[in-house]
Amino acid sequence: RAFIENGLHQQGSNHKLFYIGPFFRYDRPQAGRYRQFHQFGAESIGKASPERDFETIMMLYTLYKNLGLNHLDVLINTLGDKESRKRYTSELKAFLTPHVSKLSADSKKRFSDNPLRILDTKNPEEIVLLEKAPSILDCVNTESRRHFETVVKYLLEQKVPVTVKPSLVRGLDYYNETVFEITSPTLGAQNSLGGGGRYDSLIKSYGGPDLPAIGFGTGIERILLTMLAQGVTTAPPPSPFFNIIVMHPEAKPKLAIVTQQLRESGLAGEMLEVKKIQKGLAETNKQGALYALIIGSNEWEKKEFQLKCMRSGKLTTHPIDRAKDILKSQWENYAANS
């Protein structure tokens, strides 16, 4: 809705968006499932290709891996196109009809409104019953099957732990084609970390243009609980690459600009204002910075700076106007040899 109301579709047909914020659910609170929670997600709008599905799934999977999470499983399924869903819904309803009286109240309601949602049941007896149900994979057309098989192929080529789960439908009714969920057994019953799927008709149904899309959502609290349960510790903040140690007050304006230029170049660093060099070097060493740019009264008069490598102790002298170039060169050498 925000995409349409803000006219983003008028800026082109290919968009990649993200969101983050508090969400609310009318549900009984459980471990890892709260009434209020925080979620972030990403939406890829404008392409209906298997490559875009693969990219979106990999984005979420890679996020979890980079956070240090283990024992991940990517569950994936296809719901096919509109006609495929209609055909499968008819077959599933025919299968369930003799068993309607045995279904839970929730599943009976779903049987009338949207039989596919019964596949998402958590009722043990219904899960056993559905093991004998027809598979949606037998009902999708050739194009949808080819699309799905291509996505799975891409994931397997990247050594992603994939499980094709024909009963996976997700909790929202607007999905079509690819749906997925990433789980970890660490939290027991609440094992879903996040997931999503393709929703090619949703934007049009809200009055927007006919644009295909795929996206995912993931709960932040669920991620944190999984990290805690798996003993994953957050990484310490990155050490600065450089510190500029300033001992001459007149040098501060110029070096503040140099510091900012270095940051804009992608280098992390600080400008330390000290009276004694020992204090500046001690702080630089404490922070774990690799280089110290030293500018005292003598250096400022000569428009020079001393560059000290904190690892080797090597000290070299350079023109102050070349500070940015010298440090960038040192960074490139460091990155190449790391």
Residue pairs with C-beta under 8 A, 6 or more apart in sequence:
1 206
3 9
3 15
3 17
3 43
3 45
3 203
3 208
4 203
4 206
4 207
4 208
8 15
8 17
9 15
9 203
9 208
9 209
9 211
12 46
13 46
13 209
13 211
14 45
14 46
14 47
15 43
15 44
15 45
15 46
16 42
16 43
16 44
16 45
17 42
17 43
17 45
18 40
18 41
18 42
18 43
19 40
19 41
19 43
20 38
20 39
20 40
20 41
21 38
21 39
21 40
22 36
22 37
22 38
23 36
23 37
23 38
23 39
24 35
24 36
25 33
25 34
25 35
25 37
26 35
27 33
27 35
29 35
30 189
30 190
31 187
31 188
31 190
31 225
32 187
32 190
32 221
32 222
32 225
33 190
34 221
37 219
37 220
37 221
37 222
38 219
38 220
38 221
39 217
39 218
39 219
39 220
40 217
40 218
40 220
41 194
41 196
41 215
41 216
41 217
41 218
42 56
42 59
42 60
42 215
42 216
43 213
43 214
43 215
44 52
44 55
44 56
44 213
44 214
44 215
45 203
45 211
45 212
45 213
46 211
46 212
46 213
47 212
48 177
48 198
48 200
48 212
50 147
50 148
50 150
50 151
50 154
51 154
52 214
53 147
53 151
53 177
53 178
53 198
53 214
54 151
54 154
54 155
56 196
56 214
56 215
56 216
57 74
57 76
57 151
57 155
57 160
57 180
57 216
58 155
58 158
58 160
59 216
60 182
60 194
60 195
60 196
60 216
60 218
61 72
61 74
61 160
61 182
63 218
64 72
64 182
64 184
64 193
64 223
65 72
67 223
67 227
67 232
68 227
68 230
68 232
68 233
69 184
69 193
69 223
69 226
69 227
69 230
69 232
70 184
70 230
71 184
71 185
71 186
71 230
72 161
72 182
72 183
72 184
72 193
73 161
73 163
73 182
73 183
73 184
74 155
74 160
74 161
74 162
74 163
74 180
74 181
74 182
75 163
75 165
75 168
75 180
75 181
75 182
75 183
75 195
76 148
76 151
76 152
76 155
76 162
76 163
76 164
76 165
76 168
76 178
76 179
76 180
76 181
77 136
77 164
77 165
77 166
77 167
77 168
77 169
77 178
77 179
77 180
78 136
78 137
78 140
78 144
78 145
78 147
78 148
78 177
78 178
78 179
79 85
79 116
79 136
79 140
79 169
79 175
79 176
79 177
79 179
79 197
80 88
80 136
80 139
80 140
80 141
80 144
80 176
80 177
81 140
81 141
81 143
81 144
81 176
81 177
82 176
82 201
83 141
84 136
84 139
84 140
84 141
84 144
85 116
85 176
87 139
88 116
88 134
88 136
88 139
88 140
89 115
89 116
91 134
91 139
92 115
92 116
92 118
92 119
92 133
92 134
93 111
93 115
95 132
95 133
95 134
96 103
96 111
96 115
96 118
96 133
99 129
100 108
100 111
102 125
102 129
103 111
103 118
103 126
104 121
104 123
104 126
106 121
107 118
107 121
107 123
107 126
110 117
110 118
111 118
114 173
116 169
116 173
117 169
117 171
117 173
118 126
118 130
119 130
119 133
119 167
119 168
119 169
120 167
120 169
120 170
120 171
121 127
121 130
122 189
130 167
133 167
135 166
136 166
137 145
137 164
137 166
140 148
144 177
147 177
147 178
148 177
148 178
151 178
152 162
152 164
155 162
156 162
168 179
168 180
168 181
169 175
169 179
170 179
170 181
170 195
170 196
170 197
172 199
174 199
174 201
174 202
174 205
175 197
175 198
175 199
176 197
176 198
176 199
176 200
176 201
177 197
177 198
177 200
178 197
178 198
178 214
179 195
179 196
179 197
179 198
180 195
180 196
180 197
180 216
181 192
181 194
181 195
182 192
182 193
182 194
182 195
183 191
183 192
183 193
184 191
184 193
184 226
184 230
185 191
186 226
186 229
186 230
187 222
187 225
187 226
187 229
190 222
192 222
193 218
193 219
193 222
193 223
193 226
194 216
194 217
194 218
194 219
194 222
194 223
195 216
195 217
195 218
196 214
196 215
196 216
196 217
197 214
197 215
198 212
198 213
198 214
199 213
199 214
199 215
200 212
200 213
201 210
202 213
203 209
203 210
203 211
203 213
204 210
204 211
226 232
227 234
238 268
239 268
239 287
239 288
239 289
239 290
240 268
240 269
240 270
240 287
240 288
240 289
241 267
241 268
241 269
241 289
241 290
241 291
241 327
241 331
241 334
242 262
242 267
242 268
242 269
242 289
242 290
242 291
242 292
242 293
242 327
243 269
243 270
243 271
243 272
243 280
243 283
243 284
243 287
243 289
243 291
243 292
243 293
244 255
244 258
244 259
244 269
244 270
244 271
244 272
244 292
244 293
244 295
244 323
245 272
245 274
245 277
245 280
245 281
245 284
245 292
245 293
245 294
245 295
246 252
246 255
246 271
246 272
246 273
246 274
246 295
247 274
247 275
247 276
247 277
247 280
247 294
247 295
247 296
247 297
248 295
248 296
248 297
248 299
248 300
250 300
251 295
251 300
252 271
252 273
254 320
255 271
255 295
256 271
258 320
258 323
258 324
259 269
259 270
259 271
261 324
262 269
262 323
262 324
262 327
262 328
263 269
265 324
265 328
266 331
267 327
267 328
267 331
269 289
270 287
270 289
272 280
272 283
272 284
274 280
274 283
277 294
277 296
280 292
280 294
281 292
281 308
281 310
284 292
284 310
285 310
289 310
290 309
290 310
290 311
290 330
290 334
291 307
291 308
291 309
291 310
291 327
291 330
292 307
292 308
292 310
293 305
293 306
293 307
293 323
293 327
294 305
294 306
294 307
294 308
295 305
295 306
295 320
299 305
299 306
299 320
300 320
303 319
303 320
303 321
304 317
304 318
304 319
304 320
305 317
305 318
305 320
305 323
306 315
306 316
306 317
307 315
307 316
307 317
307 318
307 326
307 327
307 330
308 314
308 315
309 315
318 326
